[in-house]
Amino acid sequence: MTAVRKSKKGVASDGFQAIAMLLPYGILFSLFIAIPVAVAIFLSLTYFNLVQTPSFAGLANYIALITQDTTFFQHVLPNTIQFALIVGPGGFVIAFLLAWMLAQMTSLPRTIFALCIYMPSMAGGVFVSTVWRTIFSGNHTGYINALLLQWDLIDAPIQFLQSPQYLMSIIIIVSIWSAMGIGFLAILAGILNVNEELYEAAYIDGINNRFQEIIYITVPSLKPQMLFGAVMAIVGAFNNGAISVALSGANPTPQYAGQLITNHIDDFAFIRFEMGYAAAISVALLCIVWIFSKLAYRFFGERD
C-alpha cells in the first residue's frame, strides 16, 4: 500500500510539474491568440460601431462580404493575391539564395552582409516609406524623376505613388526589400549547421556541381527552417498593408490600386467604424492565411 501511495504521489507531482511548465505558454497563447480570435469571430457576427453595444447580426456581415462588397472582389482580393504570390514565394526564394551565398563567405563579411540584409526588416514602416517616398517622389526632387528628367526620357515628373500603373509594382519592390527578416536568419543558420559529411558523401556518390548540392543535400536538410521561413513569408505577405498606405499617403489607396485586405479592414474598422464587418473580413483573412500555411506544410513539413 505504501508503494502504491508513493507511486500515486509521484504521478501527481509529475502532473503538477507538467501543468506548471505549460501554464506560461497557455496564458500567453490564450491572451494573444485564442482570446483575440474568439473575440474577432464573435464581433463578426454582430453589428458594432464602437459607440453602441454590439447587436447580434448572424451571418449578415459574411453575406454582405460575398454579395455586396464589390470593391473587395474587384480590387482588394485580386491585389492581395497578386501581392502575396509575388512577395511571399519571391521573398522566400530570394531569402534562401542570399542565405546560401552568405554561407559561402567567411565569418566576418558574412556577419556584416547578413546585418545589412536584415536591417530593413527591423526599420519601422515610417522609415521605410520615407526612404522610398523620397526615391519615387512625384516631383523633380524625387531621385527616379530627377534621373529620368536629366536623361531627357520624360518631359514632366511621373506621379509614381499616385498612379495605378506604378503603385502596386513599387509596393511589391519595397515589400521584398524589407522582407528579409527572421525567416532569412533561420535559413542562414540552418545552412551553416548542415553536416559537412553529407556533402562529402554526396560528392563521392556522384554529385558534381553546386546546383545538385543544393537540390539533393541543402534543401532536404533545411526542411524545418524552410517551413518556418515559408510560413513567416506567407503571414507577412498577407498582413503587410501598412507600406501601401505609407507610400500612397491615403487609405483607400488611389483608385484602390494598392488596396490590400489589411487596408480594407482598417478602412471599415477605423474610418467607417463598422467593426463587425471589419471583424468578418479579419476572419476571412485568417482562413486564407491558414489555407496557404497548410500548403506550405505540405511542401516543407516532415513526412513519416
C-alpha positions in Angstrom: 0.0 0.0 0.0 2.8 2.4 0.9 4.5 1.8 -2.5 1.2 2.4 -4.3 0.7 5.7 -2.4 4.2 6.8 -3.2 3.6 5.9 -6.9 0.4 8.0 -6.9 2.1 10.9 -5.3 4.9 10.7 -7.8 2.4 10.7 -10.7 0.5 13.7 -9.2 3.8 15.5 -8.6 4.8 15.0 -12.3 1.4 16.1 -13.4 1.6 19.4 -11.4 5.1 20.0 -12.7 3.9 19.5 -16.3 1.0 21.9 -15.7 3.3 24.5 -14.1 5.6 24.3 -17.2 2.8 24.6 -19.7 0.9 27.3 -17.8 3.0 30.3 -19.0 2.6 29.1 -22.6 -1.1 28.5 -22.1 -1.6 32.0 -20.6 0.3 33.8 -23.4 -1.4 31.7 -26.1 -4.8 32.5 -24.7 -4.1 36.2 -24.2 -2.5 36.9 -27.6 -4.1 34.2 -29.9 -7.1 32.3 -28.6 -9.0 35.1 -27.0 -8.4 37.7 -29.8 -9.5 35.1 -32.4 -12.6 34.3 -30.4 -13.4 38.0 -29.9 -13.0 38.6 -33.7 -15.3 35.7 -34.5 -17.9 37.0 -32.0 -17.7 40.5 -33.4 -18.0 39.3 -36.9 -21.5 38.0 -36.0 -22.6 41.4 -34.7 -23.2 45.0 -35.8 -20.8 47.1 -33.8 -19.9 50.8 -34.4 -17.7 51.4 -31.3 -20.5 53.6 -29.8 -23.5 51.3 -29.3 -23.5 47.9 -27.7 -22.9 45.1 -30.3 -26.1 43.7 -31.6 -26.3 40.2 -33.0 -26.5 40.1 -36.8 -25.8 36.4 -37.5 -24.1 35.8 -40.8 -25.1 39.2 -42.3 -21.6 40.5 -42.4 -20.3 37.4 -44.3 -23.2 37.6 -46.7 -22.5 41.3 -47.3 -18.9 40.5 -47.9 -19.7 37.9 -50.5 -22.7 39.5 -52.2 -22.4 43.3 -51.8 -18.7 44.3 -51.3 -17.8 44.8 -55.0 -14.6 46.6 -54.0 -13.4 43.6 -52.2 -13.7 41.2 -55.1 -12.8 43.7 -57.9 -9.8 45.3 -56.3 -8.8 44.1 -52.7 -8.8 40.4 -53.2 -7.0 40.4 -56.6 -4.5 42.9 -55.3 -3.8 40.8 -52.1 -3.4 37.5 -54.1 -1.1 39.1 -56.6 0.9 40.7 -53.8 1.1 37.6 -51.7 2.0 35.3 -54.6 4.9 37.6 -55.6 6.2 38.8 -52.3 5.6 35.5 -50.4 7.4 33.0 -52.7 9.6 35.7 -54.2 10.8 36.9 -50.9 11.3 33.3 -49.7 13.4 32.3 -52.7 15.5 35.5 -52.5 16.0 34.9 -48.8 17.2 31.3 -49.5 19.6 32.4 -52.3 21.0 35.2 -50.2 21.4 33.0 -47.2 23.2 30.3 -49.3 25.6 32.9 -50.8 26.4 34.3 -47.4 27.1 30.8 -46.1 29.9 30.6 -48.6 31.7 33.5 -47.0 34.0 33.7 -44.0 32.6 34.7 -40.7 33.3 38.5 -40.6 32.0 39.5 -44.1 29.0 37.1 -43.6 28.0 38.8 -40.4 28.3 42.3 -41.9 26.3 41.4 -45.0 23.7 39.5 -43.0 23.2 42.5 -40.8 22.8 44.8 -43.8 20.3 42.5 -45.4 18.3 42.1 -42.2 18.3 45.8 -41.2 15.4 46.8 -43.5 13.1 44.3 -41.7 13.9 46.0 -38.4 13.3 49.5 -39.6 9.8 50.9 -38.9 7.3 51.4 -41.7 7.6 55.1 -41.4 11.4 54.9 -42.0 10.9 52.6 -45.0 8.2 54.7 -46.5 10.2 57.9 -46.0 13.2 56.5 -47.9 11.2 55.1 -50.8 8.8 58.1 -51.0 11.9 60.2 -51.5 13.1 57.9 -54.3 9.7 57.8 -56.0 8.6 61.4 -55.2 6.2 62.8 -57.8 8.2 66.0 -58.4 11.7 66.8 -59.7 13.2 66.2 -56.3 12.5 62.5 -56.5 15.6 60.5 -57.4 13.9 58.5 -60.1 12.2 61.5 -61.7 15.4 63.6 -61.4 17.3 60.9 -63.3 14.7 60.5 -66.0 14.4 64.3 -66.5 18.2 64.6 -66.6 18.4 61.9 -69.3 15.5 63.5 -71.2 13.5 60.3 -71.0 10.4 62.2 -69.7 9.1 65.8 -70.1 7.4 66.0 -66.7 7.7 64.2 -63.4 5.7 61.0 -63.1 3.4 60.6 -60.1 4.6 57.1 -59.3 2.9 56.8 -55.9 -0.4 58.2 -57.1 -0.6 56.3 -60.4 -2.4 52.9 -60.5 0.0 51.9 -63.3 3.0 52.0 -60.9 1.8 51.9 -57.3 1.4 48.1 -56.9 4.8 47.4 -58.5 6.5 49.8 -56.2 4.7 48.3 -53.1 6.0 44.9 -54.2 9.6 46.1 -54.6 9.6 47.8 -51.2 8.0 44.8 -49.5 10.5 42.3 -50.9 13.3 44.7 -49.9 12.1 44.7 -46.3 11.1 41.0 -46.2 14.5 39.6 -45.2 13.6 39.1 -41.6 13.7 36.3 -39.1 12.9 33.7 -41.8 16.1 34.7 -43.6 18.1 34.4 -40.4 16.6 30.9 -39.7 17.5 29.7 -43.2 21.1 31.1 -42.9 21.5 29.4 -39.5 20.2 26.1 -41.0 22.6 26.2 -43.9 25.5 26.9 -41.6 24.6 23.8 -39.5 24.2 21.3 -42.3 26.6 18.4 -41.6 29.6 18.8 -43.9 30.0 15.0 -44.1 26.8 14.9 -46.1 28.4 17.0 -48.8 31.5 14.8 -48.8 29.4 11.6 -49.1 27.3 13.2 -51.9 30.3 14.0 -54.0 31.6 10.5 -53.5 28.2 9.2 -54.7 28.3 11.2 -57.9 27.2 14.8 -57.3 29.4 17.0 -59.4 28.2 20.7 -59.1 26.8 23.2 -56.6 23.3 23.1 -58.0 22.9 19.4 -57.4 24.4 20.0 -53.9 21.6 22.5 -53.2 18.8 20.2 -54.6 19.9 16.9 -53.0 21.6 18.0 -49.8 20.9 21.6 -48.7 17.2 21.8 -49.3 16.3 18.4 -47.8 18.4 19.2 -44.7 16.7 22.6 -44.2 13.0 21.5 -44.2 12.2 22.7 -40.7 13.9 26.1 -41.3 12.3 26.4 -44.7 8.9 25.6 -43.3 9.3 28.3 -40.7 10.6 30.7 -43.3 7.7 29.9 -45.7 5.0 30.4 -43.0 6.6 33.7 -41.9 6.7 34.8 -45.5 3.1 33.9 -46.1 1.9 35.6 -42.9 4.0 38.7 -43.6 2.7 38.9 -47.2 -0.9 38.7 -46.3 -0.6 41.1 -43.3 1.6 43.7 -45.0 -0.7 46.6 -45.7 1.0 49.4 -43.9 3.5 50.0 -46.7 0.9 50.7 -49.3 -0.8 53.4 -47.2 2.5 54.9 -46.1 3.7 55.1 -49.7 0.5 56.5 -51.2 -0.4 58.6 -48.2 -4.1 57.6 -48.2 -6.4 54.8 -47.3 -8.1 53.8 -49.6 -5.1 54.0 -51.9 -5.6 55.9 -55.2 -8.3 54.0 -57.3 -7.7 51.0 -55.0 -4.6 50.2 -56.9 -2.6 49.2 -53.8 -5.5 48.3 -51.6 -4.8 45.0 -49.6 -7.1 43.1 -47.2 -5.5 44.7 -44.2 -6.1 48.1 -45.6 -9.7 47.2 -46.3 -10.0 46.1 -42.6 -8.5 49.4 -41.4 -10.9 51.3 -43.7 -14.0 49.7 -42.3 -12.8 49.5 -38.7 -11.1 52.9 -38.1 -12.5 55.1 -40.8 -16.1 53.9 -41.2 -16.3 52.4 -37.7 -18.0 49.2 -38.9 -16.2 47.0 -36.5 -18.5 43.9 -37.0 -17.9 44.0 -40.8 -14.2 44.6 -40.3 -14.0 41.6 -38.0 -15.7 39.4 -40.6 -13.0 40.4 -43.1 -10.4 39.6 -40.5 -11.8 36.1 -40.0 -11.8 35.6 -43.8 -8.1 36.7 -43.9 -7.4 34.3 -41.1 -8.9 31.4 -43.1 -6.9 32.4 -46.2 -3.6 32.5 -44.2 -4.4 29.1 -42.7 -5.0 27.6 -46.1 -1.7 28.9 -47.5 0.1 27.8 -44.3 -1.2 24.3 -44.8 0.1 24.3 -48.4 3.5 25.3 -47.1 3.4 22.5 -44.6 2.6 20.0 -47.4 5.8 21.2 -49.3 8.2 21.5 -46.4 6.7 19.5 -43.5 8.3 16.4 -42.3 6.7 13.2 -43.6 6.8 10.0 -41.5 
